[in-house]
């Protein structure tokens, strides 16, 4: 290694800082945990800088559901758009590393999206928070803001995984020209997967001052154009486009069922409103109940896949249904319409109901009456 940078102190003294290798890979890994901004989110996305939520260090992945751990990922992060970002750290690059990058990129992309159910990712996150003595809900709020909907965010993580929308970042203190060519090739060919190399150089002065300089590698013009185009094509729904597309995909009867639910929600305004989502697989509308001085209460979603879905965690972690007696009453009510809640409140599960099962008028009426009861119970608070 060679070269240096210069720091001008307040007394106009020029301090020379020389490039120095890291003591170990662990040192570099620890820095990423302590300072996630080293992943240079402003270089990965210059339009909207990426922010990072650490899910866990040393995340394990198997190659099938019955096999023990096949390999371990150094770090798993999520960005603010719920895109899983898989980070692998190697201190010294060489030919063997380049071969490993190619093999691991294929392994990560193929296996992580299959063998990482969203429940396991949430469990990794919560365990990591406990190990660090932090409150998971506070960390999440600091990351996305007090008004962010945690359940919607985790659902978006699930959607991104199912769509293969992940990001691979290979970290070293020096990226060779050969390594750069491999990463650029992968980033151009693997769509929607993003592949980057991240070079983090360390500079130290004689009196112990230390500077870290990250540089993202792999963003060719071709890769940026291809993936920015894919992002622009991500659909945001509204009333007209949603029902037209639902009819085309699922048929007129299911579209009519969804519209009757939609009309019922609209008739409850302003207490209940509609929020439209994005995505060609799971996007749709969400019904929120507004309460004075409190966060909106998410009641259910209706998506483009022809499902009505609720968040068990959302209901079970907030009054009134966080109380055991009310949870049991809610379970019985929802069970009667085909939504099966877990035994314990707060468990992260998203029971769903296929719209085609509600084409009978009495079945749809029972669903609407059940959610009418839910609303009244919440309003009693």
C-alpha positions in Angstrom: 0.0 0.0 0.0 1.2 3.6 -0.6 0.0 7.1 -0.6 -1.4 9.5 1.9 -3.8 12.3 2.6 -3.2 15.6 4.4 -5.2 17.1 7.3 -5.1 20.8 8.0 -5.4 21.4 11.8 -7.0 24.5 13.4 -3.5 25.9 14.0 -2.8 25.6 10.2 -0.5 22.7 10.8 -0.4 20.2 8.0 -0.7 16.6 9.2 0.4 13.8 6.9 -1.7 10.6 7.2 -0.3 7.5 5.6 -2.3 4.6 4.3 -2.2 1.6 6.7 -3.6 -1.9 6.5 -6.1 -3.1 9.1 -4.9 -5.4 11.8 -7.6 -8.0 10.9 -10.8 -8.6 9.1 -12.6 -8.5 12.5 -11.4 -4.9 12.9 -13.0 -3.9 9.6 -16.2 -5.8 10.4 -16.4 -4.1 13.8 -16.1 -0.7 12.1 -19.1 -1.5 9.8 -21.2 -2.4 12.9 -20.3 0.7 14.8 -20.3 3.1 11.8 -22.8 1.7 9.1 -22.4 5.0 7.1 -19.1 3.6 6.0 -21.1 1.6 3.5 -21.3 4.9 1.6 -25.0 5.1 0.9 -24.6 8.4 -0.9 -22.3 6.7 -3.5 -24.6 3.7 -4.0 -27.6 6.0 -4.7 -26.6 9.6 -5.4 -30.3 10.7 -5.9 -31.4 9.3 -2.5 -28.6 8.3 -0.1 -29.1 4.9 1.4 -29.5 4.6 5.2 -28.7 1.3 7.0 -30.4 -0.7 9.6 -28.2 -3.5 11.0 -30.1 -6.7 11.2 -27.3 -8.9 12.4 -23.7 -9.8 12.2 -22.8 -13.4 11.3 -26.1 -14.3 9.7 -26.3 -18.0 8.8 -27.9 -19.4 5.6 -28.5 -23.1 4.7 -28.7 -24.6 1.3 -32.0 -26.4 1.9 -34.6 -26.6 4.7 -33.2 -29.8 6.3 -29.5 -29.0 6.0 -27.3 -27.5 8.7 -25.7 -24.1 8.1 -23.9 -24.0 4.8 -22.2 -20.6 5.1 -22.3 -17.5 7.2 -22.7 -13.9 6.0 -20.7 -11.3 7.7 -23.4 -8.6 8.0 -27.0 -8.2 6.9 -28.4 -4.6 6.6 -31.7 -3.2 5.3 -31.9 0.2 3.7 -34.9 2.6 4.1 -36.6 0.9 1.1 -36.4 -2.5 2.8 -33.9 -3.8 0.4 -31.8 -6.6 2.0 -28.1 -5.7 1.8 -25.7 -8.6 2.2 -22.1 -7.5 3.2 -19.1 -9.8 3.0 -15.7 -8.5 4.3 -12.3 -9.6 3.1 -9.2 -7.7 4.2 -6.8 -8.8 1.5 -8.0 -9.2 -2.1 -6.4 -11.9 -4.3 -7.3 -14.3 -7.1 -9.0 -16.7 -4.7 -11.2 -13.9 -3.4 -12.4 -13.0 -6.9 -13.4 -16.6 -7.4 -15.2 -16.6 -4.1 -17.0 -13.4 -4.9 -18.5 -15.0 -8.0 -19.5 -18.1 -6.2 -20.9 -16.4 -3.2 -22.9 -13.9 -5.2 -24.7 -16.7 -6.9 -25.2 -18.5 -3.5 -26.4 -15.4 -1.8 -28.8 -14.5 -4.5 -30.2 -18.0 -4.9 -30.4 -19.2 -1.3 -31.1 -16.1 0.8 -34.3 -15.3 -1.0 -35.5 -18.9 -0.5 -34.3 -19.9 3.0 -34.7 -16.6 4.8 -38.4 -16.4 5.9 -39.2 -12.9 7.1 -39.8 -14.3 10.6 -36.2 -15.4 10.8 -34.9 -11.9 9.7 -37.0 -10.3 12.4 -35.7 -12.7 14.9 -32.1 -11.9 13.9 -32.8 -8.2 14.3 -34.4 -8.6 17.7 -31.6 -10.9 19.0 -29.0 -8.4 17.8 -30.8 -5.5 19.6 -30.9 -7.6 22.8 -27.2 -8.4 22.5 -26.4 -4.7 22.2 -28.8 -3.7 25.0 -31.0 -1.7 22.6 -34.8 -1.5 22.3 -35.8 -2.8 18.8 -38.8 -0.5 18.5 -36.6 2.6 19.4 -34.0 1.6 16.9 -36.6 1.2 14.2 -38.2 4.5 15.1 -34.7 6.2 14.9 -34.2 4.6 11.5 -37.4 5.5 9.8 -39.1 8.0 12.0 -41.9 7.9 14.6 -44.7 7.7 12.0 -43.3 4.7 10.1 -45.3 1.5 10.0 -43.1 -1.3 11.2 -45.3 -4.1 9.9 -45.5 -2.6 6.4 -41.7 -2.3 6.4 -41.2 -6.0 7.2 -43.8 -6.9 4.6 -41.8 -4.9 2.1 -38.7 -6.8 3.1 -40.5 -10.0 2.3 -41.7 -8.7 -1.0 -38.2 -7.6 -2.0 -36.8 -11.0 -1.1 -39.5 -12.8 -3.1 -38.7 -10.6 -6.1 -35.0 -11.2 -5.7 -34.4 -7.5 -5.1 -31.3 -7.6 -2.9 -27.9 -5.9 -2.8 -24.5 -7.6 -2.5 -21.6 -5.6 -1.1 -18.1 -7.0 -1.0 -15.8 -5.0 1.3 -12.0 -4.9 1.3 -9.3 -2.4 2.1 -8.1 -2.5 -1.5 -10.0 -3.5 -4.6 -7.8 -4.7 -7.5 -8.5 -4.0 -11.1 -9.4 -7.7 -11.7 -11.9 -7.6 -8.8 -13.4 -4.4 -10.1 -14.0 -6.0 -13.5 -15.8 -9.0 -11.9 -18.0 -6.8 -9.8 -18.9 -4.5 -12.7 -19.8 -7.6 -14.8 -22.0 -9.0 -12.1 -23.7 -5.7 -11.5 -24.6 -5.4 -15.2 -25.8 -8.9 -15.6 -27.7 -9.6 -12.3 -31.0 -7.8 -12.4 -32.7 -6.8 -10.1 -29.7 -7.8 -7.8 -27.2 -5.0 -7.2 -23.5 -6.0 -6.8 -20.9 -3.6 -5.5 -17.4 -3.7 -4.1 -16.6 -1.3 -1.3 -13.0 -0.2 -0.7 -12.4 1.3 2.7 -8.9 2.7 3.1 -7.4 3.5 6.4 -5.0 6.5 7.0 -3.1 7.1 10.2 -0.9 10.0 11.3 2.2 9.7 13.5 0.3 11.1 16.5 -2.5 8.6 16.1 -5.2 10.5 14.1 -7.2 8.1 12.0 -9.3 8.6 8.8 -11.4 6.1 6.9 -12.2 6.7 3.2 -14.9 4.6 1.5 -15.2 4.2 -2.2 -18.0 2.2 -4.0 -17.0 0.3 -7.1 -19.1 -1.4 -9.7 -21.5 1.2 -10.9 -21.0 1.3 -14.6 -23.2 3.6 -16.7 -25.0 0.6 -18.2 -25.8 -1.0 -14.8 -27.1 2.4 -13.4 -29.3 2.9 -16.5 -30.7 -0.6 -16.3 -31.5 -0.5 -12.6 -32.8 3.0 -12.5 -35.2 2.1 -15.3 -36.4 -0.9 -13.3 -37.0 1.4 -10.3 -39.0 3.8 -12.4 -41.2 1.0 -13.6 -42.2 0.1 -10.1 -45.9 0.8 -10.1 -47.7 3.0 -7.6 -51.4 2.1 -7.5 -54.5 4.3 -7.4 -58.1 3.5 -7.5 -58.4 3.4 -11.3 -55.2 1.4 -12.0 -55.7 -1.1 -9.2 -59.2 -2.2 -10.0 -58.5 -2.4 -13.7 -55.4 -4.5 -13.1 -57.1 -6.7 -10.5 -59.9 -7.4 -13.0 -57.4 -8.4 -15.7 -55.4 -10.7 -13.3 -58.1 -12.2 -11.1 -61.4 -11.7 -12.9 -64.4 -9.5 -12.7 -65.9 -11.2 -9.6 -62.8 -10.8 -7.4 -62.4 -7.2 -8.6 -66.0 -6.5 -7.6 -65.5 -8.1 -4.2 -62.4 -5.8 -3.6 -64.4 -2.8 -4.8 -67.2 -3.5 -2.3 -64.6 -3.6 0.5 -63.1 -0.4 -0.8 -66.5 1.4 -1.0 -67.2 0.3 2.6 -63.9 1.8 3.7 -64.5 5.1 1.8 -68.0 5.4 3.4 -66.3 5.4 6.9 -64.3 8.6 6.0 -62.9 10.6 7.7 -62.4 8.1 10.5 -61.0 5.5 8.1 -58.9 6.3 5.0 -57.1 4.5 2.2 -53.4 4.5 1.5 -52.2 3.2 -1.8 -49.0 1.1 -2.0 -46.6 0.1 -4.7 -45.4 -3.1 -6.4 -46.5 -5.5 -9.1 -46.8 -8.4 -6.7 -48.2 -7.3 -3.4 -49.2 -3.7 -3.9 -52.7 -2.6 -3.2 -54.5 -0.5 -0.6 -54.4 -0.3 3.2 -57.3 0.7 5.4 -56.3 2.9 8.4 -58.4 3.9 11.4 -57.5 7.4 12.6 -57.5 8.2 16.3 -57.1 11.6 17.9 -53.6 12.1 19.2 -52.5 8.6 18.3 -50.9 6.8 15.3 -53.3 5.5 12.7 -54.4 1.9 13.3 -53.8 -0.4 10.4 -56.9 -2.6 9.9 -56.2 -4.6 6.8 -54.7 -4.6 3.3 -56.2 -5.7 0.0 -53.5 -6.6 -2.6 -53.2 -7.1 -6.3 -52.7 -10.8 -5.7 -56.3 -11.1 -4.7 -55.9 -11.3 -0.9 -57.2 -9.5 2.1 -54.5 -9.6 4.8 -54.0 -8.4 8.4 -51.0 -8.1 10.7 -51.3 -10.2 13.8 -48.4 -8.3 15.3 -50.1 -4.9 14.8 -53.3 -6.1 16.5 -51.6 -8.0 19.3 -49.1 -5.3 20.3 -51.6 -2.5 20.7 -54.7 -2.0 22.9 -57.3 -3.2 23.2 -56.3 -6.6 21.6 -53.0 -6.8 23.4 -55.0 -7.8 26.5 -55.5 -11.6 26.7 -59.2 -11.5 27.0 -59.7 -9.2 24.0 -57.1 -11.2 22.0 -59.2 -14.4 22.4 -62.3 -12.5 21.5 -60.6 -11.2 18.3 -59.3 -14.6 17.4 -62.8 -16.1 17.7 -64.3 -13.3 15.6 -61.7 -13.5 12.8 -61.6 -17.3 12.8 -65.3 -17.2 11.9 -64.4 -15.4 8.6 -61.3 -17.5 7.8 -58.5 -15.4 9.3 -56.5 -17.6 11.7 -54.6 -15.6 14.4 -51.8 -17.1 16.4 -52.4 -18.2 20.0 -50.2 -15.4 21.5 -50.7 -11.7 20.8 -47.9 -9.9 19.1 -46.6 -12.8 17.1 -45.4 -11.7 13.7 -47.7 -13.3 11.3 -49.9 -12.0 8.5 -53.0 -14.2 8.0 -54.8 -13.7 4.7 -58.1 -14.4 3.1 -58.6 -15.0 -0.6 -61.1 -12.7 -2.2 -62.7 -15.5 -4.2 -63.9 -17.0 -0.9 -66.0 -13.8 -0.4 -68.0 -13.8 -3.6 -71.0 -15.1 -1.7 -72.9 -12.0 -0.4 -73.3 -13.4 3.1 -69.6 -14.2 3.5 -68.6 -10.6 2.4 -71.2 -9.2 4.7 -69.8 -11.1 7.7 -66.3 -9.9 7.0 -67.5 -6.3 6.9 -69.5 -6.7 10.1 -66.5 -8.3 11.8 -64.3 -5.3 11.0 -67.1 -3.0 12.0 -66.9 -4.7 15.4 -63.1 -4.3 15.4 -63.4 -0.6 14.8 -65.9 -0.1 17.6 -63.6 -2.0 20.0 -60.7 0.2 19.1 -62.7 3.4 19.4 -63.8 2.5 22.9 -60.2 3.3 24.1 
